Amino acid sequence: MRFESKAHARIPLLASADVSKGAVLSLDLALGVLVDAGFNYQTALIGIMTVVNYTLGFTFEEQASIKRDDDVAYLRELITANHLRYLSAAFEENMTPPDSDTEFEASLRLIIAGLGLQR
């Protein structure tokens, strides 16, 4: 879903609360995988909904962001002008903001790792 939405960045993404047969079957399948892996039903369902909500939210934000060629230079300027100690230190370590695909995957791994601690 996220990649399809990115392909049509100029077209607004419409979310729907409509419950389709496919959505219910997918939910049952995902729930079964997590329950079979040792999660209780409540934790499994919360985990599934967290991943879905994160994916939707990230996609919405990604589509809403206007990317500029000078984003990193502008960010450095804001950090310097506002004397932001921690962000300044991160840049001194050559930390640059990741591209959106890398950020999405790394963040999703953090969510899944946290979910794994709930078993």
C-alpha positions as a Markdown table, in Angstrom:
| # | Residue | x | y | z |
|---|---|---|---|---|
| 1 | Met | 0.0 | 0.0 | 0.0 |
| 2 | Arg | 2.8 | 2.4 | 0.9 |
| 3 | Phe | 4.7 | 1.9 | -2.3 |
| 4 | Glu | 1.5 | 2.3 | -4.4 |
| 5 | Ser | 0.7 | 5.5 | -2.7 |
| 6 | Lys | 4.2 | 6.8 | -3.2 |
| 7 | Ala | 3.9 | 6.1 | -6.9 |
| 8 | His | 0.9 | 8.5 | -7.1 |
| 9 | Ala | 2.2 | 11.2 | -4.7 |
| 10 | Arg | 0.1 | 14.0 | -6.4 |
| 11 | Ile | -3.1 | 12.0 | -5.8 |
| 12 | Pro | -4.5 | 12.2 | -2.3 |
| 13 | Leu | -4.6 | 9.0 | -0.5 |
| 14 | Leu | -8.1 | 8.2 | 0.8 |
| 15 | Ala | -8.4 | 6.0 | 3.8 |
| 16 | Ser | -11.6 | 4.0 | 4.3 |
| 17 | Ala | -13.0 | 2.3 | 7.4 |
| 18 | Asp | -14.9 | 0.0 | 5.1 |
| 19 | Val | -14.5 | -3.6 | 6.2 |
| 20 | Ser | -14.0 | -5.8 | 3.2 |
| 21 | Lys | -13.8 | -9.6 | 3.0 |
| 22 | Gly | -10.1 | -9.3 | 2.1 |
| 23 | Ala | -9.3 | -7.1 | 5.0 |
| 24 | Val | -11.0 | -9.5 | 7.5 |
| 25 | Leu | -9.2 | -12.5 | 6.0 |
| 26 | Ser | -5.9 | -10.7 | 6.2 |
| 27 | Leu | -6.5 | -9.7 | 9.8 |
| 28 | Asp | -7.4 | -13.3 | 10.7 |
| 29 | Leu | -4.3 | -14.6 | 9.0 |
| 30 | Ala | -2.0 | -12.1 | 10.7 |
| 31 | Leu | -3.7 | -12.7 | 14.0 |
| 32 | Gly | -3.2 | -16.5 | 13.6 |
| 33 | Val | 0.5 | -16.0 | 12.8 |
| 34 | Leu | 1.1 | -14.0 | 16.0 |
| 35 | Val | -1.0 | -16.2 | 18.2 |
| 36 | Asp | 0.8 | -19.3 | 16.9 |
| 37 | Ala | 4.1 | -17.5 | 17.7 |
| 38 | Gly | 3.1 | -17.2 | 21.3 |
| 39 | Phe | 1.3 | -13.8 | 21.6 |
| 40 | Asn | -2.0 | -13.6 | 23.4 |
| 41 | Tyr | -4.9 | -12.3 | 21.3 |
| 42 | Gln | -5.0 | -8.8 | 22.7 |
| 43 | Thr | -1.2 | -8.2 | 22.2 |
| 44 | Ala | -1.4 | -9.7 | 18.7 |
| 45 | Leu | -4.3 | -7.5 | 17.7 |
| 46 | Ile | -2.7 | -4.4 | 19.2 |
| 47 | Gly | 0.5 | -5.2 | 17.3 |
| 48 | Ile | -1.3 | -5.6 | 14.0 |
| 49 | Met | -3.1 | -2.4 | 14.4 |
| 50 | Thr | 0.1 | -0.6 | 15.4 |
| 51 | Val | 1.8 | -1.7 | 12.2 |
| 52 | Val | -1.2 | -0.7 | 10.1 |
| 53 | Asn | -1.5 | 2.7 | 11.8 |
| 54 | Tyr | 2.2 | 3.3 | 11.5 |
| 55 | Thr | 2.2 | 2.4 | 7.8 |
| 56 | Leu | -0.8 | 4.7 | 7.1 |
| 57 | Gly | 0.6 | 7.6 | 9.2 |
| 58 | Phe | 4.0 | 7.3 | 7.6 |
| 59 | Thr | 2.5 | 7.3 | 4.1 |
| 60 | Phe | 0.3 | 10.3 | 4.9 |
| 61 | Glu | 3.3 | 12.2 | 6.2 |
| 62 | Glu | 5.5 | 11.1 | 3.3 |
| 63 | Gln | 2.9 | 12.4 | 0.8 |
| 64 | Ala | 2.4 | 15.6 | 2.6 |
| 65 | Ser | 6.1 | 16.5 | 2.8 |
| 66 | Ile | 7.5 | 18.7 | 0.2 |
| 67 | Lys | 11.0 | 17.5 | -0.6 |
| 68 | Arg | 13.6 | 20.2 | -1.3 |
| 69 | Asp | 16.9 | 19.6 | -2.9 |
| 70 | Asp | 18.5 | 21.5 | -0.1 |
| 71 | Asp | 16.7 | 19.8 | 2.8 |
| 72 | Val | 19.9 | 18.7 | 4.6 |
| 73 | Ala | 21.6 | 22.1 | 4.2 |
| 74 | Tyr | 18.4 | 23.8 | 5.5 |
| 75 | Leu | 18.2 | 21.5 | 8.5 |
| 76 | Arg | 21.9 | 22.2 | 9.4 |
| 77 | Glu | 21.1 | 25.9 | 9.2 |
| 78 | Leu | 18.2 | 25.6 | 11.6 |
| 79 | Ile | 20.3 | 23.5 | 14.0 |
| 80 | Thr | 23.1 | 26.0 | 14.0 |
| 81 | Ala | 20.9 | 29.1 | 14.3 |
| 82 | Asn | 19.0 | 27.5 | 17.2 |
| 83 | His | 22.1 | 26.0 | 18.9 |
| 84 | Leu | 20.5 | 22.6 | 19.0 |
| 85 | Arg | 23.1 | 20.6 | 20.9 |
| 86 | Tyr | 22.0 | 17.0 | 20.3 |
| 87 | Leu | 21.2 | 17.4 | 16.6 |
| 88 | Ser | 24.5 | 19.3 | 16.1 |
| 89 | Ala | 26.3 | 16.3 | 17.7 |
| 90 | Ala | 24.5 | 13.9 | 15.5 |
| 91 | Phe | 25.6 | 15.8 | 12.4 |
| 92 | Glu | 29.2 | 15.9 | 13.7 |
| 93 | Glu | 29.1 | 12.1 | 13.6 |
| 94 | Asn | 28.2 | 12.4 | 9.9 |
| 95 | Met | 24.6 | 11.4 | 10.7 |
| 96 | Thr | 22.4 | 12.4 | 7.8 |
| 97 | Pro | 18.6 | 11.9 | 7.7 |
| 98 | Pro | 17.9 | 8.6 | 6.0 |
| 99 | Asp | 15.9 | 8.4 | 2.8 |
| 100 | Ser | 12.2 | 7.6 | 3.4 |
| 101 | Asp | 12.5 | 3.9 | 2.5 |
| 102 | Thr | 15.3 | 3.4 | 4.9 |
| 103 | Glu | 13.5 | 5.3 | 7.6 |
| 104 | Phe | 10.3 | 3.4 | 7.1 |
| 105 | Glu | 12.0 | 0.0 | 7.3 |
| 106 | Ala | 14.2 | 0.9 | 10.3 |
| 107 | Ser | 11.2 | 2.2 | 12.2 |
| 108 | Leu | 9.0 | -0.8 | 11.3 |
| 109 | Arg | 11.8 | -3.0 | 12.6 |
| 110 | Leu | 11.8 | -1.1 | 15.9 |
| 111 | Ile | 8.0 | -1.6 | 16.3 |
| 112 | Ile | 8.3 | -5.3 | 15.5 |
| 113 | Ala | 11.3 | -5.7 | 18.0 |
| 114 | Gly | 9.2 | -4.0 | 20.7 |
| 115 | Leu | 6.3 | -6.3 | 19.9 |
| 116 | Gly | 8.6 | -9.2 | 20.3 |
| 117 | Leu | 9.4 | -8.2 | 23.8 |
| 118 | Gln | 5.7 | -8.5 | 24.7 |
| 119 | Arg | 5.6 | -12.3 | 24.4 |
